[in-house]
Amino acid sequence: MLKIENLHAEIDGKEILKGLTLTVNAGEVHAIMGPNGAGKSTLGYVLGGRPGYEVTAGSVTFDGQDLLAIDAHERAAAGVFLGFQYPVEIPGVSNVQFLREALNAQRASRDEKPLSGGEFLKLARGQADLLGMDHDMLKRPVNVGFSGGEKKRNEMVQMGIVDPKFAILDETDSGLDIDALRIVGDGINRIMRKPDKAVLLITHYQRLLDYVAPDFVHVLEAGRITRTGGAELAHQLEREGYAAVNA
């Protein structure tokens, strides 16, 4: 599904990714772990198409398509979803308005009919129920006044609505208490644990992986993947730290 080869990327002239290679097949969950400044978020931003990040070498293909050759909105329409470590607030724009416009734009790009207001509300409320989110939060401006946990639940509702093929989730566990962590983990499994979907889960900690069991765990340091293993590698990192594991 996703193939990254020798990816180099920089921001403001500073090279962050330095020859990263990774393949993610359909049906797989890959966890990316690493110390601060290793390039984890940069990888997510480059794949999502965030402005300001320049790819200087390498290639990324998604379902056989050159991902780097298309704009961010085209990547979203192709099925790529980027969940942010710090979801942004959008004052003046309601969740319902934002999500309906996003979904219908993607449907239009696939020559599908737009959902009516009633059809969309039924879908959005159903996803909110599955994530334990109050329906009133759908009417509020996007993420404005939300707690950290509420923002992450809202992001899972967004993901459930747009139903992507490939999700890049950047520190989704950040700011979550124990109950919210379980709910978000269950949401990821429900939406993305399917044979035709895949997940790239960026995290500092092993705790989310108790709920979303990865097929592979990768250590990202100094802009490249330095080690790959199974779920046991995350436990080893938690016990020993990155320096000891890569020694």
Order of alpha helices (4+ residues) and beta strands (2+ residues): beta-beta-beta-alpha-beta-beta-alpha-beta-beta-alpha-alpha-alpha-beta-alpha-beta-alpha-beta-beta-beta-alpha-alpha
